[in-house]
Amino acid sequence: MKFSVGDAVVSTAGHDAGKMFLVVGTEDAFAWICDGKNRKVEKPKKKKFRHLVSAGARSDEAAEKIRQRTLHNKDVRRLICEISKKDEE
């Protein structure tokens, strides 16, 4: 599966399995992901697409901020929190 900037994903492998992240970049078969807390926007984690599943949400607002290089860690945490709350409903 291919992901794009602004997609919410859940990790399926590694020490971060089960955690939600935001895709801040893509490269071949890899996605650069961050959560704004343990993985900051300034230092995202490179993860293979096959170790990620879609959380079923996308943020065009975050994608635009990433393009403009104005995305902050608090924005990422807020988006992930909003997506998590929608999943619980």
Stockholm file with secondary structure:
# STOCKHOLM 1.0

chainA/1-89         MKFSVGDAVVSTAGHDAGKMFLVVGTEDAFAWICDGKNRKVEKPKKKKFRHLVSAGARSDEAAEKIRQRTLHNKDVRRLICEISKKDEE
#=GR chainA/1-89 SS CCCCTTEEEEECSSTTTTCEEEEEEEETTEEEEECSSSSCTTSCEEEEGGGEEEEEEECHHHHHHHHHTCCCHHHHHHHHHHHHHHHHC
#=GC SS_cons        CCCCTTEEEEECSSTTTTCEEEEEEEETTEEEEECSSSSCTTSCEEEEGGGEEEEEEECHHHHHHHHHTCCCHHHHHHHHHHHHHHHHC
//
